[in-house]
Amino acid sequence: MVSLSQSGSVSGLWRRSLEAVVLPVAALLVALILFGCFCALAGANPFAVYGSIYKAAFGRWSAWQNTLIRAAPLMLTALCTALPARLGLVIIGNEGALVMGGLAAVVVGLGVGASLPPLMAQGAMALAGIVAGGLWVMLAGALRHYRGVNETISSLLLNYIAIALMNHLVEGPMRDSSFVTKPSSAALDPSILLGTIPGTRIHFGLIYGLIVCILAYVLIQRTTFGFAARTAGGNVRAAKIAGLPVGKLTLAICFLGGSAAGLAGMVEVAAVQKRINESLVSNYGYAGILVAFVSRHNPLATILVAILLGGILASGGILQRSHDLPDATVLVFQGIVFLCVLFSDSLYGRLPWFRETVEG
């Protein structure tokens, strides 16, 4: 026979789980309505726009491939925000970590060239990207822990520093004079580039993203490290009293988040760009912040949200061609979704439908 306390606990868990699903979905629906109003004001039929987005993102197998190609880096950059968030940190240095990871991967790739077997060369590039991205975001964590600098501001500013450093290198010491279209590094050797999944145009970066998201979920939900991080994120003072090494946790989880974004940079240069230039700054890092918040910082939910947002990004061209909308329309959509999700965060625990009733 289930006791009253057990029944209340189950009911409370059910209500919290339902709330965690309903509020993000409601936020997305509101965002769709607001975006439809924006399209109508711009002179486009909102329903036709939504139809075009679906067609470009999920309407056929070739569209799915375009979506999954864009989803791969989003899965990884989202973890740069999602993992530190479990410790109560708001890190938005995803773009900088991606750039530094791509830069380090290209440096290593140009260094090893075809001298190593392809798998070893790709592993070395991935390791370089992971370390560079991890250390870059860990710098924001160190500033927060040792100097009390707000991690949101410092990680945002580190984005601009990383981009400026990349531009300096590709316009100076690393510039390939034979590539005249725009300042770029030399191209990576074709033998060390990431290949595609057989029978598709989808590169193996998607597999990286799926594996890392699953490992991140296991780390946070099934290990003592994850338990300690979640405990410290809930109450830092209580965690310190309990003897948890909050400083080490801060540095470690910032490194892990940054390393995921750094791996995304390696994937982009080794599978898409094949060299490093300003095209690497394609806003995957900033879009990853949105993915992290919509997924409520859950690494498994990140996979689904990244696919959804990847589809939206893949539809930018068709909106411009078919509906005469600006190319930045998808960015407007992202911004509306982000604002709606942030507003929905303020409603957690406040709506009466999801409150646990206490019977006297």
Residue, then its C-alpha position, 0 to 999 in steps of 0.5 A: m500500500v502506498s503511503l501518503s508521503q510517497s503518493g505526494s512525492v510521486s505526484g510532485l515529481w509528475r507535476r515537475s516533469l510535466e512542467a518541464v515539458v509544457l513550458p518550453v513547448a508553450a514558449l515555442l508555440v508563442a514564438l511561432i505566433l509572434f514570428g508569424c506576426f513578423c512575417a505578416l508585417a513583412g508582407a509574407n503569408p505566415f502559413a506559407v513561410y512555415g510550410s517552406i521551413y518544413k519543406a527545407a528542413f524536413g520535407r525530403w531526405s536531402a533536406w534532412q541531411n542539410t539539417l543534420i549537418r547543421a545540427a552536429p555543431l549545435m549539439l556540441t556548442a550547446l553543451c558549452t552552456a548546458l554543462p556549466a549551467r548545472l553548476g549555476l554558471v551562465i557561460i556564453g563563450n561558445e563562439g570563442a571556444l569554437v573558434m579557438g578549437g578550430l584554430a588549434a585543430v588547423v595548426v595541428g592538422l597543418g603540422v602533421g599533414a599526411s605524415l600520420p595515418p588519417l585516424m591518428a591525425q584526426g585524433a590529434m586535431a580533435l584533441a587539440g580542439i578539445v584542449a584549446g576550447g576547454l582552456w578558453v572557457m576555463l579561463a572564464g571559470a577561473l576569473r569567476h572563482y579566483r577574482g569574482v568576475n562575472e562569468t557571463i561578461s567575461s565569457l562573452l568578451l572572450n568571444y571577441i578576443a578569440i575572433a580577433l586572434m583568429n583574424h590576426l593569424v589568418e591575415g598575417p602569419m598563417r595566411d595562404s597567399s595562393f588563396v585570394t578570395k579572402p584571408s585564409s590559412a592553407a588548406l588541410d591535407p584531404s587525407i585527414l579531413l572528416g569523411t561522410i557517413p556512407g550513402t549520405r552527405i552527412h559528415f562524421g561530426l554528427i556521430y561526435g555530437l551524439i556520442v558527446c551528448i550521451l556521455a555528458y548526460v551520463l556524467i551529469q546524471r550518473t556519476t558522483f562528479g555530476f551529483a557534486a556539480r548539481t549539488a553545488g549548483g543548487n546551493v554553493r554555500a551548502a556545498k562548501i559546508a559539506g566539503l565539496p571542492v567548488g573551485k575545482l568543480t568550477l574549473a572542471i565543468c567549464f573545461l568540459g563545456g569549452s572542450a565540447a565547443g572546441l570539438a565543434g570547431m574541429v568538426e567545422v574545419a575538418a569537415v566543412q571549411k577545410r581551412i580556417n578563415e572568417s567563415l568559421v564565425s557562423n554563429y553556431g556558438y550563439a545558436g548553441i546558447l539557444v539550444a541549451f536554454v530550450s533543452r533546459h540544459n539537458p544533454l539528451a534533449t539538446i540532441l532534439v532541439a539542435i535538430l529542430l534549430g538546425g532545420i530552421l537554419a537550413s531554411g534561411g535560403i528558401l525564405q529569401r528566394s520564395h518569400d522575399l524575406p531578408d536572409a536574417t529572418v531566421l536570426v529574428f526567429q531565433g531571437i524571438v524563441f530565445l526571448c520566449v524561452l527566457f520568459s518561460d523560465s520565470l514561470y517555473g514554480r509559479l503556475p497553479w496547475f503545476r503546484e503540488t496540492v497539500e491536503g489538510 
